[in-house]
Amino acid sequence: MKMLNFGSLNIDKVYSVSHLVKEGDTFLGFFISQLIKSQNVKHSLEIVSKAASITVSRNGASDSIPSLR
């Protein structure tokens, strides 16, 4: 899949993107599960940001999602 990055009205750069949904899936899944466990939004967001940053640093879709264990 290719994604266009628009400057003003000119196309500045074209990026090749292999998978776009894994970061959002990881963020939402971890957020909901952590919020249910701790009921603390700040703590949940701290865990979620770590999980999402691990996900974007790995290749693949479901294989890139970290585990809490």
N, CA, C and O atoms as a GROMACS GRO file, in nm:
protein
  276
    1MET      N    1   0.084  -0.116   0.000
    1MET     CA    2   0.000   0.000   0.000
    1MET      C    3   0.089   0.123   0.000
    1MET      O    4   0.193   0.124   0.067
    2LYS      N    5   0.051   0.225  -0.074
    2LYS     CA    6   0.127   0.348  -0.076
    2LYS      C    7   0.046   0.459  -0.012
    2LYS      O    8  -0.077   0.464  -0.024
    3MET      N    9   0.115   0.545   0.057
    3MET     CA   10   0.050   0.654   0.129
    3MET      C   11   0.112   0.784   0.082
    3MET      O   12   0.234   0.794   0.071
    4LEU      N   13   0.030   0.882   0.054
    4LEU     CA   14   0.081   1.011   0.008
    4LEU      C   15   0.087   1.109   0.124
    4LEU      O   16  -0.004   1.117   0.206
    5ASN      N   17   0.196   1.182   0.128
    5ASN     CA   18   0.212   1.287   0.228
    5ASN      C   19   0.200   1.420   0.155
    5ASN      O   20   0.283   1.451   0.069
    6PHE      N   21   0.099   1.499   0.188
    6PHE     CA   22   0.074   1.624   0.117
    6PHE      C   23   0.135   1.741   0.193
    6PHE      O   24   0.117   1.755   0.314
    7GLY      N   25   0.206   1.826   0.119
    7GLY     CA   26   0.254   1.952   0.174
    7GLY      C   27   0.140   2.050   0.157
    7GLY      O   28   0.028   2.019   0.198
    8SER      N   29   0.163   2.167   0.100
    8SER     CA   30   0.053   2.260   0.078
    8SER      C   31  -0.047   2.196  -0.017
    8SER      O   32  -0.145   2.136   0.028
    9LEU      N   33  -0.024   2.208  -0.145
    9LEU     CA   34  -0.109   2.139  -0.242
    9LEU      C   35  -0.027   2.045  -0.328
    9LEU      O   36  -0.081   1.974  -0.412
   10ASN      N   37   0.102   2.043  -0.308
   10ASN     CA   38   0.191   1.957  -0.387
   10ASN      C   39   0.219   1.828  -0.312
   10ASN      O   40   0.223   1.826  -0.188
   11ILE      N   41   0.238   1.720  -0.386
   11ILE     CA   42   0.275   1.593  -0.323
   11ILE      C   43   0.425   1.599  -0.296
   11ILE      O   44   0.505   1.610  -0.388
   12ASP      N   45   0.462   1.591  -0.170
   12ASP     CA   46   0.602   1.600  -0.132
   12ASP      C   47   0.673   1.466  -0.139
   12ASP      O   48   0.786   1.457  -0.189
   13LYS      N   49   0.609   1.362  -0.090
   13LYS     CA   50   0.676   1.233  -0.079
   13LYS      C   51   0.575   1.120  -0.086
   13LYS      O   52   0.461   1.136  -0.043
   14VAL      N   53   0.617   1.006  -0.139
   14VAL     CA   54   0.534   0.886  -0.140
   14VAL      C   55   0.602   0.783  -0.053
   14VAL      O   56   0.720   0.751  -0.072
   15TYR      N   57   0.528   0.729   0.044
   15TYR     CA   58   0.581   0.628   0.136
   15TYR      C   59   0.520   0.493   0.103
   15TYR      O   60   0.403   0.484   0.066
   16SER      N   61   0.598   0.390   0.115
   16SER     CA   62   0.546   0.254   0.103
   16SER      C   63   0.515   0.205   0.243
   16SER      O   64   0.604   0.200   0.328
   17VAL      N   65   0.390   0.168   0.267
   17VAL     CA   66   0.346   0.127   0.400
   17VAL      C   67   0.294  -0.016   0.392
   17VAL      O   68   0.206  -0.045   0.312
   18SER      N   69   0.349  -0.104   0.475
   18SER     CA   70   0.310  -0.244   0.467
   18SER      C   71   0.181  -0.274   0.544
   18SER      O   72   0.101  -0.356   0.499
   19HIS      N   73   0.161  -0.210   0.656
   19HIS     CA   74   0.043  -0.240   0.738
   19HIS      C   75   0.012  -0.120   0.824
   19HIS      O   76   0.099  -0.070   0.895
   20LEU      N   77  -0.112  -0.071   0.819
   20LEU     CA   78  -0.146   0.050   0.893
   20LEU      C   79  -0.225   0.026   1.020
   20LEU      O   80  -0.227   0.113   1.108
   21VAL      N   81  -0.290  -0.088   1.034
   21VAL     CA   82  -0.382  -0.103   1.146
   21VAL      C   83  -0.320  -0.160   1.272
   21VAL      O   84  -0.382  -0.152   1.378
   22LYS      N   85  -0.202  -0.216   1.266
   22LYS     CA   86  -0.148  -0.285   1.384
   22LYS      C   87  -0.125  -0.191   1.502
   22LYS      O   88  -0.147  -0.231   1.617
   23GLU      N   89  -0.081  -0.068   1.478
   23GLU     CA   90  -0.055   0.025   1.588
   23GLU      C   91  -0.186   0.064   1.657
   23GLU      O   92  -0.194   0.068   1.780
   24GLY      N   93  -0.287   0.092   1.579
   24GLY     CA   94  -0.417   0.129   1.636
   24GLY      C   95  -0.482   0.013   1.709
   24GLY      O   96  -0.542   0.030   1.815
   25ASP      N   97  -0.470  -0.107   1.651
   25ASP     CA   98  -0.524  -0.226   1.716
   25ASP      C   99  -0.456  -0.251   1.849
   25ASP      O  100  -0.522  -0.281   1.949
   26THR      N  101  -0.324  -0.237   1.850
   26THR     CA  102  -0.248  -0.256   1.974
   26THR      C  103  -0.288  -0.151   2.077
   26THR      O  104  -0.313  -0.183   2.193
   27PHE      N  105  -0.295  -0.026   2.034
   27PHE     CA  106  -0.330   0.083   2.125
   27PHE      C  107  -0.466   0.060   2.189
   27PHE      O  108  -0.481   0.065   2.311
   28LEU      N  109  -0.566   0.035   2.105
   28LEU     CA  110  -0.702   0.019   2.157
   28LEU      C  111  -0.716  -0.106   2.243
   28LEU      O  112  -0.778  -0.102   2.350
   29GLY      N  113  -0.660  -0.217   2.198
   29GLY     CA  114  -0.670  -0.342   2.274
   29GLY      C  115  -0.603  -0.332   2.410
   29GLY      O  116  -0.661  -0.373   2.511
   30PHE      N  117  -0.481  -0.278   2.412
   30PHE     CA  118  -0.411  -0.263   2.540
   30PHE      C  119  -0.483  -0.162   2.629
   30PHE      O  120  -0.493  -0.182   2.750
   31PHE      N  121  -0.532  -0.052   2.570
   31PHE     CA  122  -0.599   0.050   2.651
   31PHE      C  123  -0.723  -0.007   2.720
   31PHE      O  124  -0.742   0.012   2.840
   32ILE      N  125  -0.807  -0.075   2.644
   32ILE     CA  126  -0.929  -0.131   2.703
   32ILE      C  127  -0.897  -0.234   2.810
   32ILE      O  128  -0.956  -0.232   2.918
   33SER      N  129  -0.802  -0.324   2.782
   33SER     CA  130  -0.770  -0.428   2.880
   33SER      C  131  -0.708  -0.368   3.007
   33SER      O  132  -0.739  -0.412   3.117
   34GLN      N  133  -0.620  -0.269   2.991
   34GLN     CA  134  -0.558  -0.207   3.108
   34GLN      C  135  -0.657  -0.122   3.186
   34GLN      O  136  -0.652  -0.116   3.309
   35LEU      N  137  -0.747  -0.056   3.115
   35LEU     CA  138  -0.848   0.026   3.183
   35LEU      C  139  -0.943  -0.061   3.265
   35LEU      O  140  -0.982  -0.022   3.375
   36ILE      N  141  -0.979  -0.176   3.213
   36ILE     CA  142  -1.065  -0.269   3.287
   36ILE      C  143  -0.992  -0.322   3.411
   36ILE      O  144  -1.050  -0.334   3.518
   37LYS      N  145  -0.863  -0.353   3.394
   37LYS     CA  146  -0.786  -0.407   3.507
   37LYS      C  147  -0.761  -0.303   3.615
   37LYS      O  148  -0.783  -0.330   3.734
   38SER      N  149  -0.716  -0.185   3.576
   38SER     CA  150  -0.673  -0.087   3.677
   38SER      C  151  -0.772   0.026   3.699
   38SER      O  152  -0.770   0.089   3.805
   39GLN      N  153  -0.857   0.053   3.604
   39GLN     CA  154  -0.952   0.164   3.608
   39GLN      C  155  -0.880   0.297   3.632
   39GLN      O  156  -0.935   0.389   3.693
   40ASN      N  157  -0.757   0.305   3.583
   40ASN     CA  158  -0.677   0.426   3.596
   40ASN      C  159  -0.630   0.465   3.456
   40ASN      O  160  -0.548   0.396   3.396
   41VAL      N  161  -0.682   0.576   3.405
   41VAL     CA  162  -0.653   0.616   3.267
   41VAL      C  163  -0.504   0.647   3.248
   41VAL      O  164  -0.445   0.605   3.148
   42LYS      N  165  -0.444   0.719   3.341
   42LYS     CA  166  -0.302   0.756   3.328
   42LYS      C  167  -0.213   0.632   3.323
   42LYS      O  168  -0.126   0.622   3.236
   43HIS      N  169  -0.234   0.539   3.413
   43HIS     CA  170  -0.156   0.415   3.414
   43HIS      C  171  -0.179   0.336   3.285
   43HIS      O  172  -0.085   0.282   3.227
   44SER      N  173  -0.303   0.329   3.240
   44SER     CA  174  -0.337   0.257   3.117
   44SER      C  175  -0.264   0.318   2.998
   44SER      O  176  -0.211   0.244   2.914
   45LEU      N  177  -0.261   0.450   2.989
   45LEU     CA  178  -0.194   0.516   2.877
   45LEU      C  179  -0.043   0.496   2.880
   45LEU      O  180   0.020   0.492   2.774
   46GLU      N  181   0.015   0.485   2.998
   46GLU     CA  182   0.159   0.458   3.007
   46GLU      C  183   0.191   0.320   2.949
   46GLU      O  184   0.287   0.306   2.873
   47ILE      N  185   0.113   0.219   2.985
   47ILE     CA  186   0.132   0.084   2.933
   47ILE      C  187   0.108   0.081   2.783
   47ILE      O  188   0.184   0.022   2.707
   48VAL      N  189   0.001   0.147   2.740
   48VAL     CA  190  -0.038   0.148   2.599
   48VAL      C  191   0.070   0.211   2.512
   48VAL      O  192   0.100   0.160   2.404
   49SER      N  193   0.128   0.321   2.557
   49SER     CA  194   0.231   0.388   2.475
   49SER      C  195   0.354   0.300   2.460
   49SER      O  196   0.418   0.300   2.355
   50LYS      N  197   0.389   0.226   2.563
   50LYS     CA  198   0.502   0.133   2.554
   50LYS      C  199   0.471   0.019   2.457
   50LYS      O  200   0.555  -0.018   2.374
   51ALA      N  201   0.350  -0.036   2.467
   51ALA     CA  202   0.311  -0.146   2.378
   51ALA      C  203   0.307  -0.101   2.232
   51ALA      O  204   0.354  -0.173   2.144
   52ALA      N  205   0.252   0.016   2.206
   52ALA     CA  206   0.244   0.066   2.068
   52ALA      C  207   0.382   0.096   2.013
   52ALA      O  208   0.407   0.072   1.894
   53SER      N  209   0.474   0.147   2.095
   53SER     CA  210   0.609   0.174   2.044
   53SER      C  211   0.685   0.046   2.015
   53SER      O  212   0.766   0.043   1.923
   54ILE      N  213   0.661  -0.060   2.090
   54ILE     CA  214   0.720  -0.190   2.058
   54ILE      C  215   0.664  -0.241   1.927
   54ILE      O  216   0.738  -0.294   1.844
   55THR      N  217   0.534  -0.226   1.907
   55THR     CA  218   0.468  -0.275   1.786
   55THR      C  219   0.525  -0.210   1.660
   55THR      O  220   0.550  -0.279   1.562
   56VAL      N  221   0.545  -0.079   1.663
   56VAL     CA  222   0.595  -0.011   1.543
   56VAL      C  223   0.741  -0.043   1.515
   56VAL      O  224   0.788  -0.021   1.403
   57SER      N  225   0.813  -0.094   1.613
   57SER     CA  226   0.955  -0.126   1.592
   57SER      C  227   0.975  -0.267   1.535
   57SER      O  228   1.088  -0.305   1.504
   58ARG      N  229   0.867  -0.344   1.522
   58ARG     CA  230   0.877  -0.482   1.472
   58ARG      C  231   0.806  -0.497   1.338
   58ARG      O  232   0.714  -0.421   1.306
   59ASN      N  233   0.849  -0.594   1.261
   59ASN     CA  234   0.784  -0.626   1.134
   59ASN      C  235   0.665  -0.719   1.155
   59ASN      O  236   0.659  -0.792   1.254
   60GLY      N  237   0.572  -0.713   1.062
   60GLY     CA  238   0.458  -0.803   1.068
   60GLY      C  239   0.339  -0.739   1.138
   60GLY      O  240   0.349  -0.630   1.192
   61ALA      N  241   0.229  -0.810   1.135
   61ALA     CA  242   0.108  -0.757   1.196
   61ALA      C  243   0.090  -0.815   1.336
   61ALA      O  244   0.135  -0.755   1.433
   62SER      N  245   0.026  -0.930   1.347
   62SER     CA  246  -0.001  -0.986   1.480
   62SER      C  247   0.126  -1.030   1.552
   62SER      O  248   0.130  -1.032   1.675
   63ASP      N  249   0.230  -1.066   1.476
   63ASP     CA  250   0.356  -1.107   1.539
   63ASP      C  251   0.426  -0.991   1.609
   63ASP      O  252   0.509  -1.012   1.697
   64SER      N  253   0.394  -0.869   1.570
   64SER     CA  254   0.461  -0.752   1.627
   64SER      C  255   0.397  -0.703   1.756
   64SER      O  256   0.455  -0.619   1.825
   65ILE      N  257   0.279  -0.753   1.789
   65ILE     CA  258   0.208  -0.708   1.910
   65ILE      C  259   0.270  -0.776   2.032
   65ILE      O  260   0.276  -0.898   2.039
   66PRO      N  261   0.316  -0.696   2.129
   66PRO     CA  262   0.381  -0.754   2.248
   66PRO      C  263   0.283  -0.821   2.342
   66PRO      O  264   0.162  -0.801   2.334
   67SER      N  265   0.337  -0.901   2.430
   67SER     CA  266   0.258  -0.969   2.532
   67SER      C  267   0.291  -0.909   2.669
   67SER      O  268   0.403  -0.863   2.690
   68LEU      N  269   0.196  -0.911   2.759
   68LEU     CA  270   0.222  -0.859   2.894
   68LEU      C  271   0.298  -0.957   2.981
   68LEU      O  272   0.339  -0.923   3.092
   69ARG      N  273   0.315  -1.078   2.934
   69ARG     CA  274   0.384  -1.180   3.016
   69ARG      C  275   0.531  -1.170   3.004
   69ARG      O  276   0.604  -1.248   3.065
   0.00000   0.00000   0.00000
